[in-house]
Amino acid sequence: MIENNNTQQFIKQLAEREGVSEEKIKEIIIESFRISYCQGENAGAQLHFEFDSGLSIYRLYKIVENINEPEKEITKNNKLTKEGKIKNNTFFLPLDIKNLSLPLNQEIKKRLRKDVEEISWERQYKLYKPQQGEIIKGSIKSIQGKKYYSVDLGKGTGYWEKSEWTLREEPRIGQRFYLLIKEVREESTEDNPQIILTRLDDSFIHKLLEQEVPQIKSGVIAIHDILRLPGLMSKVLVERGKVAIEKRLHIDPAGTCIGEAGERAKSISRLIYSEQIYFVDWTEDKKKLLAKLISPVKLIKLIIKKENEWEIMIPQQKAALLLQHEGKILKKISDYLGVNIHVRVLEKNERDEFLEDKGQVLQEIGNYKNIDVRIVEEIEK
């Protein structure tokens, strides 16, 4: 039970934490005690609670000449009347709440915790349900759970699945993250927490970019697609938005998102650590789009043997950026373009010889910043 001299402080702190009135906490304490106490031999007992200087609980008896209901009545000459007080023909017998039986004490604590959890669920539901599908910032509160990290959201606690974490070392207590509120349930269980957080959903990236890039939120720039390996890499395909088209604005979508000297892209990458983010100008031309998607790896040559069988030649320098993570990045690009992409990595001397070969027919397919696109050959079979 609550220590008597700490009752008022306990009520005040609990009310502030749960965002409810002190009267509501008093109601919970009264109801928890009443339900737990009024069982068995105490069934039918009437109780009175006072919170003046601490918590005082009295069992009430009506003073009568002849007793018919022992659990509710008492005679005036009963010795017990000396231990309490009489008011308006009612005897107030003080209960020694510090020395309640262990089972009863535990039952009261259990019920009190349950009732406080219920008002916490109700408060969190009302607060966070309207934010479902939105970005929120929280700090890691605990890493002890089997399935979830608990995250302090300021006025509530959310839960983030551990399976989404891609680094070897677990996050630090207090480490802050941007997360998407995926779902808010009315109630909570151990296996189904009330507030589910995620960074796995592509809408996490979409919402974060709306927050960090004003031109996306305003409709000047539109996100066409997102190619993503959560926790590793995101390639965001952007284009002129509806507003830019209607107002005939000349804008560089990818360049605007990247920012001067790449600072905006770097800032966003820090927010979604450990995931790297790249911005690509979308185009309907698959060849040009391929060259953009594999950047910062340079495309030296593209050989199209069949409509859906492409071979690309790339320099050894930075080739690992495309082939790392068991080729998942290349597979993501292949699936998006709807073609099978085969890679040939050229050693430095092969690359130099290839570019100096005067017998090749050079076809410029675009001048792209930081991309060296040299030759496209289409071979019909």
C-alpha positions as CSV (number, residue, x, y, z in Angstrom):
1,M,0.0,0.0,0.0
2,I,0.9,3.7,-0.2
3,E,2.7,4.9,2.9
4,N,0.3,7.3,4.7
5,N,2.7,10.2,5.0
6,N,3.5,10.0,1.3
7,T,0.0,9.8,0.0
8,Q,-0.5,13.4,-1.1
9,Q,2.9,13.4,-2.9
10,F,2.1,10.1,-4.6
11,I,-1.3,11.3,-5.8
12,K,0.1,14.6,-7.2
13,Q,3.0,12.9,-9.0
14,L,0.7,10.2,-10.5
15,A,-1.9,12.7,-11.6
16,E,0.8,14.8,-13.4
17,R,2.3,11.7,-15.0
18,E,-1.0,10.4,-16.3
19,G,-2.4,13.8,-17.3
20,V,-5.5,13.5,-15.1
21,S,-6.9,15.3,-12.1
22,E,-5.9,14.4,-8.5
23,E,-9.5,13.6,-7.8
24,K,-9.4,11.0,-10.5
25,I,-6.4,9.3,-8.8
26,K,-8.3,9.4,-5.5
27,E,-11.3,7.7,-7.1
28,I,-9.0,5.0,-8.4
29,I,-7.4,4.4,-5.0
30,I,-10.8,4.3,-3.4
31,E,-12.2,1.9,-5.9
32,S,-9.1,-0.4,-5.9
33,F,-9.2,-0.7,-2.1
34,R,-13.0,-1.1,-1.9
35,I,-13.1,-3.9,-4.5
36,S,-10.1,-5.7,-3.0
37,Y,-11.2,-5.4,0.7
38,C,-14.9,-6.0,0.4
39,Q,-14.7,-9.8,-0.2
40,G,-15.2,-12.9,1.9
41,E,-15.8,-12.1,5.5
42,N,-15.7,-8.3,4.6
43,A,-18.4,-8.6,1.9
44,G,-21.0,-5.9,2.4
45,A,-18.6,-3.7,4.4
46,Q,-19.1,0.1,4.0
47,L,-15.9,2.2,3.9
48,H,-15.1,5.8,4.3
49,F,-11.9,7.5,2.9
50,E,-10.2,10.7,4.0
51,F,-7.3,12.3,2.3
52,D,-6.7,15.3,4.7
53,S,-3.2,14.8,5.9
54,G,-2.6,11.4,4.4
55,L,-4.9,8.5,3.7
56,S,-7.2,7.3,6.4
57,I,-9.7,4.5,5.8
58,Y,-12.6,3.7,8.1
59,R,-15.1,0.9,8.2
60,L,-18.6,2.2,8.9
61,Y,-21.1,0.6,11.3
62,K,-24.6,1.8,12.2
63,I,-25.1,2.1,15.9
64,V,-28.2,0.0,16.9
65,E,-29.8,-1.6,20.0
66,N,-30.1,-5.1,18.4
67,I,-27.7,-6.3,15.7
68,N,-29.2,-8.0,12.6
69,E,-26.3,-7.4,10.2
70,P,-23.0,-7.9,12.0
71,E,-21.0,-6.7,9.0
72,K,-22.8,-3.3,9.1
73,E,-24.1,-2.8,12.6
74,I,-22.6,-2.4,16.1
75,T,-24.0,-1.6,19.6
76,K,-23.0,1.5,21.4
77,N,-21.5,-0.3,24.4
78,N,-19.2,-2.4,22.1
79,K,-15.5,-2.1,23.2
80,L,-14.5,-1.4,19.6
81,T,-16.3,2.0,19.8
82,K,-13.4,3.2,21.9
83,E,-10.9,2.7,19.0
84,G,-12.8,5.0,16.6
85,K,-15.2,7.9,16.5
86,I,-18.9,8.3,16.4
87,K,-20.7,10.8,14.2
88,N,-24.4,11.0,13.4
89,N,-25.2,7.6,14.9
90,T,-22.4,6.0,12.7
91,F,-19.3,4.4,14.1
92,F,-16.0,5.0,12.2
93,L,-13.6,2.2,12.8
94,P,-10.1,3.1,11.5
95,L,-8.4,0.4,9.5
96,D,-4.7,-0.3,10.0
97,I,-3.8,-0.1,6.4
98,K,0.0,-0.5,7.2
99,N,-0.6,-3.9,8.6
100,L,-3.1,-5.4,6.1
101,S,-2.6,-9.1,5.4
102,L,-0.1,-9.8,2.6
103,P,-2.6,-11.3,0.1
104,L,-4.9,-8.4,0.6
105,N,-2.1,-5.9,0.3
106,Q,-0.9,-7.5,-2.9
107,E,-4.4,-7.6,-4.3
108,I,-4.9,-3.9,-3.7
109,K,-1.6,-3.1,-5.4
110,K,-2.4,-5.3,-8.4
111,R,-5.8,-3.6,-8.8
112,L,-4.4,-0.1,-8.4
113,R,-1.7,-0.8,-11.1
114,K,-4.4,-2.2,-13.4
115,D,-6.7,0.8,-12.9
116,V,-3.9,3.3,-13.5
117,E,-2.8,1.4,-16.6
118,E,-6.4,1.7,-17.9
119,I,-6.5,5.5,-17.6
120,S,-3.0,5.6,-19.1
121,W,-4.2,3.6,-22.1
122,E,-7.3,5.9,-22.5
123,R,-5.1,9.1,-22.2
124,Q,-2.5,7.7,-24.7
125,Y,-5.2,6.6,-27.1
126,K,-6.9,10.0,-27.2
127,L,-3.5,11.8,-27.5
128,Y,-1.8,9.6,-30.1
129,K,-4.6,8.1,-32.2
130,P,-4.9,11.4,-34.2
131,Q,-1.2,11.2,-34.9
132,Q,-1.3,7.7,-36.4
133,G,0.6,7.7,-39.6
134,E,2.7,10.7,-38.6
135,I,6.3,11.1,-37.7
136,I,7.3,11.5,-34.0
137,K,10.6,11.8,-32.1
138,G,11.3,9.6,-29.2
139,S,14.1,8.3,-27.0
140,I,15.0,4.7,-26.2
141,K,13.6,3.9,-22.8
142,S,14.4,0.2,-22.4
143,I,16.0,-2.5,-24.5
144,Q,15.1,-5.4,-22.2
145,G,12.0,-6.7,-23.9
146,K,12.2,-9.8,-26.1
147,K,10.3,-8.4,-29.1
148,Y,10.2,-4.6,-28.7
149,Y,12.3,-1.6,-27.7
150,S,10.2,0.7,-25.5
151,V,10.4,4.4,-26.6
152,D,9.6,7.4,-24.5
153,L,7.4,9.7,-26.5
154,G,7.2,12.4,-23.9
155,K,3.6,11.9,-22.8
156,G,3.4,8.2,-23.5
157,T,5.4,5.0,-24.4
158,G,5.6,3.5,-27.8
159,Y,7.1,0.1,-28.9
160,W,9.5,-0.5,-31.8
161,E,10.1,-4.0,-33.1
162,K,13.7,-5.1,-32.5
163,S,13.6,-7.0,-35.8
164,E,13.8,-3.6,-37.6
165,W,17.2,-2.8,-36.0
166,T,20.0,-3.6,-38.5
167,L,23.2,-2.8,-36.6
168,R,25.1,-5.2,-34.5
169,E,25.1,-3.0,-31.4
170,E,21.7,-2.3,-29.8
171,P,20.6,1.3,-29.5
172,R,21.6,3.2,-26.4
173,I,19.2,4.1,-23.6
174,G,18.3,7.8,-24.2
175,Q,19.3,7.6,-27.9
176,R,16.7,9.6,-30.0
177,F,15.1,8.5,-33.2
178,Y,12.4,9.7,-35.6
179,L,9.8,7.0,-36.0
180,L,6.4,6.6,-37.7
181,I,3.3,5.9,-35.5
182,K,2.1,2.8,-37.3
183,E,-0.8,1.9,-35.1
184,V,-2.6,3.0,-31.9
185,R,-4.8,0.5,-30.2
186,E,-7.4,1.2,-27.5
187,E,-6.0,-1.3,-25.2
188,S,-2.6,-3.0,-24.6
189,T,-1.3,-6.5,-23.8
190,E,2.2,-7.8,-23.5
191,D,2.2,-9.2,-27.0
192,N,0.2,-6.3,-28.5
193,P,1.4,-3.0,-27.2
194,Q,-0.9,0.0,-27.6
195,I,1.4,2.3,-29.7
196,I,3.4,0.5,-32.4
197,L,6.3,2.5,-34.0
198,T,8.2,1.7,-37.2
199,R,10.8,2.8,-39.6
200,L,10.2,-0.1,-41.9
201,D,7.3,1.3,-43.8
202,D,8.1,3.5,-46.9
203,S,5.6,6.1,-45.6
204,F,8.2,6.7,-42.8
205,I,10.6,8.1,-45.5
206,H,7.8,9.9,-47.3
207,K,6.5,11.7,-44.1
208,L,10.1,12.5,-43.0
209,L,10.9,14.1,-46.4
210,E,7.7,16.2,-46.2
211,Q,8.9,17.4,-42.8
212,E,12.5,18.1,-43.9
213,V,12.1,19.3,-47.5
214,P,9.6,22.3,-47.6
215,Q,9.3,22.0,-51.4
216,I,7.9,18.4,-51.1
217,K,5.3,19.5,-48.5
218,S,4.2,22.5,-50.6
219,G,3.8,20.3,-53.8
220,V,6.6,22.0,-55.8
221,I,8.5,18.6,-55.8
222,A,6.7,15.3,-55.9
223,I,8.0,11.9,-54.8
224,H,7.4,9.5,-57.7
225,D,8.7,6.3,-56.0
226,I,11.0,5.1,-53.2
227,L,13.4,2.2,-53.7
228,R,14.4,1.1,-50.2
229,L,16.3,-1.4,-48.2
230,P,15.2,-0.3,-44.6
231,G,18.1,0.5,-42.4
232,L,20.6,0.4,-45.3
233,M,19.6,2.6,-48.2
234,S,16.8,4.6,-49.8
235,K,16.8,5.9,-53.4
236,V,14.1,8.5,-53.7
237,L,12.8,9.3,-57.2
238,V,11.6,12.8,-57.4
239,E,10.0,15.0,-60.1
240,R,8.4,18.4,-60.6
241,G,5.3,18.5,-58.5
242,K,1.8,19.8,-59.4
243,V,2.5,23.2,-58.1
244,A,5.7,23.6,-60.2
245,I,3.9,22.4,-63.3
246,E,0.9,24.7,-62.9
247,K,3.1,27.7,-62.1
248,R,5.7,26.7,-64.8
249,L,8.5,26.8,-62.2
250,H,12.0,25.8,-63.3
251,I,13.3,23.6,-60.6
252,D,15.9,20.8,-60.1
253,P,14.0,18.3,-58.0
254,A,16.9,16.1,-57.0
255,G,19.3,19.0,-56.6
256,T,16.9,20.8,-54.3
257,C,16.4,17.8,-52.1
258,I,20.2,17.2,-52.0
259,G,20.9,20.8,-51.0
260,E,24.0,22.9,-51.4
261,A,27.1,20.8,-51.1
262,G,24.8,17.8,-50.2
263,E,24.0,19.2,-46.8
264,R,20.3,18.6,-46.8
265,A,20.8,15.0,-47.9
266,K,23.4,14.5,-45.2
267,S,21.1,16.0,-42.6
268,I,18.3,13.6,-43.6
269,S,20.7,10.6,-43.6
270,R,21.6,11.6,-40.0
271,L,17.9,11.6,-39.0
272,I,17.4,8.0,-40.4
273,Y,20.8,6.6,-39.2
274,S,22.1,4.1,-40.2
275,E,20.3,4.4,-43.5
276,Q,21.8,6.4,-46.4
277,I,19.5,8.4,-48.7
278,Y,20.0,9.3,-52.3
279,F,17.8,11.5,-54.5
280,V,17.2,10.7,-58.2
281,D,15.4,12.7,-60.9
282,W,12.7,10.4,-62.3
283,T,12.5,9.8,-66.0
284,E,10.5,7.4,-68.2
285,D,13.6,6.5,-70.1
286,K,14.8,3.3,-68.4
287,K,18.4,3.6,-69.7
288,K,18.8,7.1,-68.3
289,L,17.0,6.1,-65.1
290,L,19.4,3.1,-64.6
291,A,22.4,5.4,-64.9
292,K,20.9,7.7,-62.2
293,L,19.9,4.8,-59.9
294,I,23.4,3.2,-59.8
295,S,25.0,6.6,-58.9
296,P,27.5,7.3,-57.4
297,V,28.8,4.3,-59.4
298,K,29.6,5.4,-62.9
299,L,28.0,3.6,-65.9
300,I,30.7,3.0,-68.6
301,K,28.7,0.8,-71.0
302,L,25.2,-0.7,-71.2
303,I,24.6,-3.7,-73.5
304,I,21.0,-4.6,-74.1
305,K,21.0,-8.2,-75.4
306,K,17.2,-8.7,-75.0
307,E,14.4,-6.4,-73.8
308,N,14.8,-7.7,-70.2
309,E,18.4,-8.8,-70.2
310,W,20.9,-5.9,-69.6
311,E,24.6,-6.0,-69.0
312,I,26.4,-3.0,-67.5
313,M,30.1,-2.3,-67.3
314,I,31.2,-0.3,-64.3
315,P,34.7,0.7,-63.0
316,Q,36.2,-1.1,-60.1
317,Q,36.2,2.2,-58.1
318,K,33.0,2.3,-56.0
319,A,31.7,-0.9,-57.5
320,A,31.3,-2.3,-54.0
321,L,28.6,0.4,-53.4
322,L,26.4,-1.3,-56.0
323,L,27.3,-4.9,-55.1
324,Q,27.3,-4.7,-51.3
325,H,24.7,-6.3,-49.0
326,E,24.7,-9.5,-51.1
327,G,23.6,-7.6,-54.2
328,K,20.3,-6.4,-52.6
329,I,20.7,-2.9,-54.0
330,L,21.2,-4.1,-57.5
331,K,18.3,-6.6,-57.2
332,K,16.0,-3.7,-56.0
333,I,17.0,-1.6,-59.1
334,S,16.5,-4.6,-61.4
335,D,13.1,-5.4,-60.0
336,Y,12.0,-1.7,-60.3
337,L,13.1,-1.5,-63.9
338,G,11.7,-4.9,-64.8
339,V,15.0,-6.2,-66.2
340,N,17.7,-8.7,-65.3
341,I,20.9,-6.7,-64.8
342,H,24.3,-8.4,-65.1
343,V,27.4,-6.6,-63.9
344,R,30.9,-6.6,-65.3
345,V,33.5,-4.8,-63.2
346,L,36.3,-3.4,-65.2
347,E,39.9,-3.2,-63.9
348,K,41.5,0.3,-64.3
349,N,43.5,-0.8,-67.4
350,E,40.5,-2.3,-69.1
351,R,38.5,0.8,-68.5
352,D,41.2,3.0,-70.0
353,E,41.6,0.8,-73.0
354,F,37.9,0.7,-73.5
355,L,37.4,4.5,-73.5
356,E,40.4,5.0,-75.8
357,D,39.1,2.6,-78.4
358,K,38.5,4.8,-81.4
359,G,36.6,2.1,-83.3
360,Q,33.6,2.2,-80.9
361,V,30.6,4.3,-81.8
362,L,30.0,6.7,-79.0
363,Q,26.4,7.7,-78.2
364,E,25.8,10.3,-75.6
365,I,22.6,9.5,-73.7
366,G,22.7,12.4,-71.2
367,N,24.9,14.7,-69.3
368,Y,24.3,13.9,-65.6
369,K,26.2,15.4,-62.7
370,N,28.6,12.9,-61.2
371,I,27.7,10.2,-63.8
372,D,30.0,9.2,-66.6
373,V,27.7,7.6,-69.2
374,R,29.7,6.7,-72.3
375,I,28.2,4.1,-74.6
376,V,24.9,2.4,-75.2
377,E,24.8,-0.6,-77.6
378,E,21.6,-2.4,-78.4
379,I,22.2,-5.9,-79.8
380,E,19.2,-7.5,-81.5
381,K,19.2,-11.2,-81.5
